Structure formats: structure tokens, C-alpha cells
């Protein structure tokens, strides 16, 4: 009986540890995919601010999770994602974006280009906090042949301020009375709302592409 009890405890620990790893990997993967794999063009909120804030809340309510491991991983994932977007933009160019975008998305890209031309180095940092800009600025910077070292430094600052910063803010927001107890509900609301909005955005963009195919 004692042996069986010990085995059950070990299995519980194993599943608990596996759940922690899966949680980290899902959050990091979504952050990376938001820019690195262009996913954020269709699901900007579930790969953005709400994800980071919600994951910080969940971490505060879950003793097995470490906010510093989570935040560091988010920062790295955000940094690598933008680097991939920059490289793809430089090598694939504007024609690729035009083929993959409907009229609505093309208007957004045009606004992002204007934003990038106005703010240069700072556009990469500021874009982190703007859903659509976060996706396209690395591409636009790559297409515009931005100096690689300049992009590297602006990407680092942006990933630190946004990725690490918002995650930690979500974590410490749980110290507000009543917030920690409702952390899973709040996180669930953010993520559910993000999914619904993201699906709607994807459907609209696909419809636009079908109605206005690239020439």
C-alpha cells in the first residue's frame, strides 16, 4: 500500500511537471508564431498583450510556475519571432505580402509602412504594443533593408519591454485583492475573447481574398 501510494505521488508530480512544461511551451510558441510565422496577422490578440497578461495571472495563482522562467522565455520567443519576420521580409519582399493579403490587410500594411518610415528604430519598439504593427513592422523593416544592427537592438529593447514587462505586470496584478482568486476566470475570459475575435478576423480576411484575388 505504501509503495502504491508513493508511486501515485510520483505520477502526480510527473504530470504536474509535464503540465508546467506544456504551459511554458504553449505560451512561448504562441508569442513566437505571432510574428515569426505570421500567425499574429489573423489572431493578433491571442498571440499578444492579453496572452502575456493572462499567463502572468495564471503563474501567480500556480505555485509550480515561475514568473521569471515564463517572462524570460517570452522575451526570447518575442525576440526570435521578430528576427525571423525581419529575415523573411528581406528575402521574400513586398510581393509575398501582397499575394497573402486581402484589401483590408493591405490597407493595414500601408499604415504600418507609414508608421515605420516616420519612427524608424523606435517603430520596432513601439510596434510591440500595437497588435497589427507588431506583426508587420519586422517584415516592413526587412523589406526596407533596415540596418541589421539597428533592428537587432530595437528588437531586443521591444522584446524586453513588451515580452518580459507585460508578463511581469500580469503576475503582480494578481496581488490586487480578489484578482488572484479569479486569475483562471480572468485569463479564460481574455483568451476566449481573443479566440472569438481572431476567428472573426480570419474569416473576414479569407472572404476578402476570395472576393478580390491577387492579380
C-alpha positions in Angstrom: 0.0 0.0 0.0 2.8 2.4 0.9 4.6 1.6 -2.3 1.5 2.2 -4.3 0.9 5.5 -2.5 4.5 6.6 -3.3 4.0 5.6 -6.9 0.8 7.6 -7.1 2.6 10.6 -5.7 5.4 10.3 -8.2 3.0 10.1 -11.1 1.2 13.2 -9.8 4.5 15.0 -9.6 5.3 13.8 -13.1 2.0 15.1 -14.6 2.4 18.3 -12.6 5.8 18.9 -14.1 4.6 17.9 -17.6 1.8 20.4 -17.3 4.2 23.2 -16.3 6.4 22.4 -19.3 3.4 22.3 -21.7 2.2 25.7 -20.3 5.6 27.3 -20.9 5.9 25.9 -24.4 2.4 26.9 -25.5 2.9 30.5 -24.3 6.3 30.8 -25.8 5.2 29.1 -29.1 2.2 31.5 -29.5 4.4 34.5 -28.9 7.0 33.3 -31.5 4.3 32.4 -34.0 2.7 35.8 -33.7 5.5 37.4 -35.7 7.8 34.6 -36.8 5.2 32.6 -38.5 2.8 35.5 -39.5 0.1 34.0 -37.2 -0.5 37.3 -35.5 -1.9 38.7 -38.7 -5.1 36.6 -38.1 -5.0 36.1 -34.3 -3.3 39.2 -33.0 -4.8 39.2 -29.5 -4.2 35.5 -28.6 -0.6 35.9 -29.6 -0.2 39.4 -27.9 -0.9 41.5 -24.9 -3.9 39.5 -23.5 -1.9 36.3 -23.7 1.1 37.7 -21.7 -1.1 39.4 -19.1 -3.3 36.2 -18.7 -0.2 34.0 -18.4 1.2 36.2 -15.7 -2.1 35.9 -13.8 -2.1 32.1 -14.1 1.5 32.0 -13.0 0.7 34.0 -9.8 -2.1 31.5 -9.0 0.0 28.4 -9.7 2.9 27.7 -7.2 4.6 25.3 -9.7 5.1 28.0 -12.2 8.0 30.6 -12.1 7.2 34.1 -13.5 10.9 34.6 -14.3 11.2 31.4 -16.3 8.0 32.4 -18.1 9.0 36.0 -18.7 12.5 35.2 -19.9 11.1 32.6 -22.3 8.5 35.1 -23.6 11.2 37.7 -24.2 13.4 35.2 -26.1 10.4 34.0 -28.2 9.4 37.6 -29.0 12.9 38.4 -30.0 13.4 35.4 -32.2 10.0 35.8 -33.8 10.8 39.4 -34.9 14.2 38.3 -36.2 12.5 35.6 -38.3 10.0 38.2 -39.6 12.8 40.6 -40.5 14.7 37.9 -42.4 11.6 36.7 -44.2 10.7 40.3 -45.2 14.2 40.9 -46.5 14.3 37.7 -48.6 10.6 37.3 -49.7 9.9 41.0 -50.2 6.7 43.0 -50.7 5.2 40.8 -53.5 4.9 38.0 -51.0 2.8 40.2 -48.6 0.6 41.4 -51.5 -0.1 37.8 -52.5 -1.0 36.8 -49.0 -3.1 39.8 -48.1 -6.6 40.9 -48.9 -7.7 44.5 -49.4 -8.3 45.1 -45.7 -4.9 43.7 -44.7 -3.1 45.7 -47.5 -4.5 48.9 -46.0 -3.1 47.9 -42.6 0.3 47.2 -44.2 0.3 50.6 -45.9 -0.4 52.2 -42.5 2.4 50.2 -40.9 4.8 51.3 -43.7 4.0 54.9 -43.0 4.5 54.3 -39.2 7.8 52.6 -39.9 9.0 55.5 -42.2 8.0 58.0 -39.5 9.7 56.4 -36.5 12.4 54.2 -37.8 14.3 52.5 -34.9 11.5 53.3 -32.4 8.8 51.8 -34.6 10.1 48.3 -33.8 9.9 49.0 -30.1 6.5 50.8 -30.2 5.0 48.2 -32.6 5.2 45.6 -29.8 2.3 47.3 -28.1 0.2 47.7 -31.3 -1.4 44.4 -32.5 -1.2 44.8 -36.2 2.1 46.7 -36.2 3.6 44.0 -34.1 3.1 41.6 -37.0 4.1 43.7 -39.9 6.9 46.1 -38.7 9.6 43.3 -38.7 8.6 42.4 -42.3 8.5 46.1 -43.4 11.9 46.7 -41.8 13.3 43.7 -43.6 11.7 44.8 -46.9 13.1 48.3 -46.4 16.6 46.9 -45.8 16.9 48.4 -42.3 20.4 48.1 -40.9 20.6 44.7 -39.3 22.4 46.0 -36.1 19.8 48.7 -35.7 17.0 46.2 -36.0 18.7 43.8 -33.6 19.0 46.5 -30.9 15.4 47.8 -31.3 14.1 44.3 -31.3 15.9 43.5 -28.1 14.5 46.6 -26.3 11.0 45.9 -27.6 11.1 42.2 -26.6 12.3 43.2 -23.1 9.7 46.0 -22.6 6.8 44.1 -24.1 7.5 40.4 -23.6 9.1 40.5 -20.1 7.3 43.7 -19.0 3.7 42.7 -19.7 4.2 39.2 -18.3 5.5 40.5 -15.0 2.8 43.2 -14.9 0.2 40.4 -15.2 1.9 38.4 -12.4 1.9 41.3 -10.0 -1.6 42.4 -10.9 -2.7 39.2 -9.0 -1.7 41.0 -5.8 -4.8 43.2 -6.2 -7.4 41.9 -3.7 -9.7 39.4 -5.5 -7.7 39.2 -8.7 -5.5 36.2 -7.8 -8.5 34.2 -6.7 -10.2 34.8 -10.0 -7.0 34.5 -12.1 -8.1 31.5 -14.1 -11.5 33.1 -14.8 -9.9 36.4 -15.9 -7.3 34.5 -18.0 -10.0 32.4 -19.6 -12.1 35.4 -20.4 -9.1 37.1 -22.2 -8.2 34.0 -24.1 -11.8 33.1 -25.1 -12.5 36.7 -26.3 -9.2 36.6 -28.2 -10.1 33.4 -29.9 -13.6 34.6 -31.0 -12.2 37.9 -32.3 -9.3 36.1 -34.1 -11.7 33.6 -35.8 -13.8 36.5 -37.0 -10.7 38.4 -38.3 -9.5 35.3 -40.2 -13.0 34.7 -41.8 -13.2 38.3 -42.9 -9.7 38.3 -44.4 -10.3 35.0 -46.2 -13.6 36.4 -47.6 -11.8 39.5 -48.9 -9.1 37.4 -50.6 -11.8 35.3 -52.4 -13.7 38.4 -53.5 -10.6 40.3 -54.6 -8.0 37.7 -55.7 -4.4 39.0 -56.4 -3.9 39.9 -60.0 
